[in-house]
């Protein structure tokens, strides 16, 4: 039998790391409901060209009913998914870290 060739193992590229990457772009808040009493804010990149930003905001405004802004707008959603609870001892003294 001939010996099998063993390929050199190389490190994975950095973009395969299991940690989330921080976004370094600045964001601009845009309200999808200007002039109405309730607000539906979204954030878009400030670096977008004006025409790109206008097209994106127009598209999001057209389909804003596809977003859930409140828990009540998500019928059938389990509270186990949407409610956050901290499992702490009732006698534990809270501290600021």
Buried (B, 14 or more C-beta within 10 A) or exposed (E): EEEEEEEEEEEEEEEEEEEEEEEEEEEEEBBBEEEEEEEBEBEBEEEBEEEEBEEBBEEBBEEEEEEEBEEEEEEEEEEEEEEEEEEEEEEEEEEEE
